[in-house]
Every structure is written in C-alpha cells, then in structure tokens.
C-alpha cells in the first residue's frame, strides 16, 4: 500500500507544531487519529519517522527527507482545490508572496491595486524575508512567487528568475551630520558603514574600493537585519549607507540625507521575480504576476 494524503498531512502538522497534541489541534482531529496516521505511514514506507519520548516527539532523518516532498504534495492539493473554486466562479483563495523592501516601494503597490480591483475576494499574503529564507520558502512550496532585489539573479537551479527592473545604487549620509562635509573617500576612513546585504559581499566591495584608492579598509562595518533598522540607526548615527534610488527617494522626502557623488558607483540593484522551477501556478497568482510584468514594462 502507498502513502496516503491524510498520513502526509499528519506528518507535516507534527513537524510544524512539534507534537502530536499540536498537530491534532491544527487538523481538528483526535490525538489517536494523528498517532494512527503516523504509524500507518511508518508501516507503508518501512522506516521509523518519529522518535518518541516522555518529552515529546522528534523527527528522524527519514522524516526530514520525506517532509519536503510531503509539504509540496499537501500544498499543491490545497492549490488545486483553490483553482477548482476559481474555475467554478468562486473567485476566492490566497496568493502568498515573498518580497524585499525594494519591491514594497516600487512595483508592488500599484500591481496590488490592480489585482485587488479585479480579484477582490482573493486574499494576498505578503512576507518580507532575507533572500535565503525566500528561496527556502519557494522550494517548500509555501510561496507562489517572490520579488527579490540583488545585483544578479540567484544561481539556484530550483528556481527560475525574471528581471523586472533595474535601479542605480547610491551612497548616502545624513545631511546635517559631520560626514556631509566629506569631499573624498579619505574623509570616510573612520566612518561607520551600515548595510543590509545578507550575502556578505558588501564589506568586501567596500574594502576593495578603499584598497584601489590606496586607503585602509573601514573598520566599522555594521550589518542590519532590515531596511527599517538601517533607516532608524541612520537617523541618529553619523554613517554611510547604500540605498537603491527608489528607497532613497522615499526616505529622503524631507531632505534628511545627502548623496555622496564622489564615490565610485555601486553595481545597479535589480528587482527579480522568482518562482519554483516546475511549479504549477494558480490563476490568481498568474494574474498577480501579469499585473507586475505589465507594470514593469512601463516603469
């Protein structure tokens, strides 16, 4: 006998909630029903999936191996149910979308306005995360697609990328700070440099930039986990920041910052639409993507 859907649902629920009790509550079934489903699944696949003890359950290596595919199967079936609802004229369902701050300040708002007007009953869900987390979510099937900002497309065979827009990157300081008087890179040697780049390449780029100008690399490179954190610190701390031009235009609405035009230009920042390779997209998600791509053509 092969694996059954209710067994895979039980495994995913146990993994997500960390216990048989939590899984039972999430699926609105009894604890014995979850236990039975897991034991039947273990019998079907011929390996132990859960380690059981007085403190609860743990996923065995075989369960972790099965879990990613189980998630995809469960999620794809949910998407199929939603798609059939659309085919029956019930324009409901949801579109989970991952994004970066750049997407939120450029194409996404206008695309969402068009999507909301044409599909008012479909629920959109926006999740802002670092690129690595977005890629993981795409592989697991928990996102329909994502919008990421980077200098180049991710080199990952499990996703496909489409470039939507390109924006120049700017070096910026507080307009009323001491660094606003800087006229050369040498004036910034002792400055604090704030950045959000999760790849770790930004400090290397800055070090190389200083090296090319015969200067020691700055020793204060401060990584921030979000654009909101970077912005908050930059308002009170004299520092050098790099922002794509659309973000700079938003944060500089009251003239709080000044561009440093004497620094060599950074590589352009690009906005990419990324999807899991081979994913079957729902009609609402496909329409949202069309709203984005149509807007990008005229941006």
VENPEWO-V506761 format. One record per run of one state. SS is the DSSP state (h for helix, s for strand, l for the rest). FROM is the first residue (numbers start at 1). TO is the last residue. If there is no record, write none. Layout:
ss:SS from:FROM to:TO
ss:SS from:FROM to:TO
//
This chain:
ss:l from:1 to:4
ss:h from:5 to:17
ss:l from:18 to:19
ss:h from:20 to:27
ss:l from:28 to:30
ss:h from:31 to:45
ss:l from:46 to:49
ss:s from:50 to:53
ss:l from:54 to:55
ss:s from:56 to:59
ss:l from:60 to:60
ss:h from:61 to:87
ss:l from:88 to:93
ss:s from:94 to:99
ss:l from:100 to:100
ss:h from:101 to:104
ss:l from:105 to:106
ss:h from:107 to:118
ss:l from:119 to:122
ss:s from:123 to:128
ss:l from:129 to:130
ss:h from:131 to:140
ss:l from:141 to:144
ss:s from:145 to:150
ss:l from:151 to:158
ss:s from:159 to:167
ss:l from:168 to:168
ss:s from:169 to:174
ss:l from:175 to:177
ss:h from:178 to:181
ss:l from:182 to:184
ss:h from:185 to:188
ss:l from:189 to:191
ss:s from:192 to:195
ss:l from:196 to:200
ss:h from:201 to:212
ss:l from:213 to:220
ss:s from:221 to:223
ss:l from:224 to:226
ss:h from:227 to:236
ss:l from:237 to:238
ss:s from:239 to:244
ss:h from:245 to:251
ss:l from:252 to:256
ss:s from:257 to:259
ss:l from:260 to:268
ss:s from:269 to:276
ss:l from:277 to:282
ss:h from:283 to:297
ss:l from:298 to:299
//
